[in-house]
């Protein structure tokens, strides 16, 4: 992933368990020393795990509306 970027970036790739769907999410950081302070990991609305994560949510309709809004936003 990083080797295809213009320029060079040094860092570490590791993964977090997502027990509810029995998967792992890979994360890349240039600041591995900050990993102990991680509060959350954000997935893009297009990520294939998103649909699986909300599948049995009690507020699924609300989450789907939010995901649709995020997909329709322009780049920040």
Buried (B, 14 or more C-beta within 10 A) or exposed (E): EEEEEEEEEEEEEEEEEBEEEEBEBEBEEEEEEEEEEEEEEEEEBEEEBBEBBBEEEEEEEEBBEEBEEEEEEEEE
